[in-house]
Amino acid sequence: MWYIYILLCSDTSLYTGATNDLEKRFEAHKNGKGGAYTRSHKALKIVHKEEFQTKSEALKKEAEIKSWSRAKKIKNLKLKT
C-alpha cells in the first residue's frame, strides 16, 4: 500500500509527500530526518492522507496536489489547518 500525505508545519505551511510507510515517514519528518523542507519547517501533524495500490498512482496524485495552490488544497481536500 502506498500513501500520499499532507503535513501541517509549525509555520502553518503544508508539505505534501508519498510513502509506503506513513507512520515511519511522519516520525522521520518530526525528527528532522524526513526531508530538507521539514528540517526547517517542523512537521506538527498529518492533515490529509490517501491510500493507493501502486507507487505510480501515489506519485501521480502527489504531483497533482503539489501543483495546487494552498487555497485549492484546503478547499478540495477539506483540510483543517
C-alpha positions as CSV (number, residue, x, y, z in Angstrom):
1,M,0.0,0.0,0.0
2,W,1.2,3.5,-0.9
3,Y,0.1,6.8,0.6
4,I,0.2,10.5,-0.2
5,Y,0.0,12.7,2.8
6,I,-0.1,16.4,3.7
7,L,1.6,17.7,6.8
8,L,0.9,20.9,8.7
9,C,4.1,22.5,9.7
10,S,4.9,24.8,12.6
11,D,4.8,27.9,10.4
12,T,1.3,26.8,9.1
13,S,2.8,25.8,5.7
14,L,1.7,22.5,4.1
15,Y,4.1,19.7,3.0
16,T,3.0,17.0,0.5
17,G,4.7,13.7,0.2
18,A,4.4,10.0,-0.7
19,T,5.5,6.9,1.1
20,N,4.8,3.2,1.7
21,D,5.1,3.5,5.5
22,L,3.2,6.5,6.7
23,E,3.9,6.2,10.4
24,K,7.7,5.8,9.9
25,R,7.9,8.6,7.4
26,F,5.9,11.0,9.7
27,E,8.3,10.1,12.6
28,A,11.2,10.9,10.3
29,H,9.8,14.3,9.5
30,K,9.1,15.1,13.1
31,N,12.7,14.1,14.0
32,G,14.2,16.3,11.2
33,K,15.2,13.4,9.0
34,G,12.3,13.3,6.6
35,G,13.3,15.9,4.1
36,A,15.0,19.2,3.7
37,Y,11.8,21.2,3.9
38,T,10.6,19.7,7.1
39,R,14.0,20.1,8.7
40,S,13.5,23.8,8.7
41,H,9.6,23.7,8.9
42,K,8.8,21.4,11.8
43,A,6.1,18.9,11.0
44,L,3.2,19.0,13.5
45,K,0.6,16.7,12.2
46,I,-0.8,14.8,9.3
47,V,-3.9,16.7,8.0
48,H,-4.6,14.5,5.0
49,K,-3.8,11.1,3.7
50,E,-4.9,8.9,0.8
51,E,-4.2,5.2,0.0
52,F,-3.1,3.8,-3.4
53,Q,-2.4,0.3,-4.6
54,T,0.7,1.3,-6.5
55,K,3.7,3.7,-6.1
56,S,2.9,5.1,-9.6
57,E,-0.7,6.0,-8.6
58,A,0.6,7.7,-5.4
59,L,3.3,9.7,-7.2
60,K,0.8,10.9,-9.8
61,K,-1.5,12.1,-7.1
62,E,1.3,13.7,-5.2
63,A,2.4,15.6,-8.3
64,E,-1.1,16.8,-8.9
65,I,-1.6,18.0,-5.3
66,K,1.8,19.8,-5.3
67,S,0.8,21.8,-8.3
68,W,-2.2,23.2,-6.4
69,S,-2.3,26.5,-4.5
70,R,-2.6,26.3,-0.7
71,A,-6.2,27.6,-1.0
72,K,-7.1,24.8,-3.5
73,K,-5.6,22.2,-1.2
74,I,-7.6,23.4,1.7
75,K,-10.8,23.7,-0.3
76,N,-10.6,20.4,-2.4
77,L,-9.3,18.2,0.4
78,K,-11.3,20.0,3.2
79,L,-8.2,20.4,5.3
80,K,-8.5,21.7,8.8
81,T,-5.3,23.7,9.3
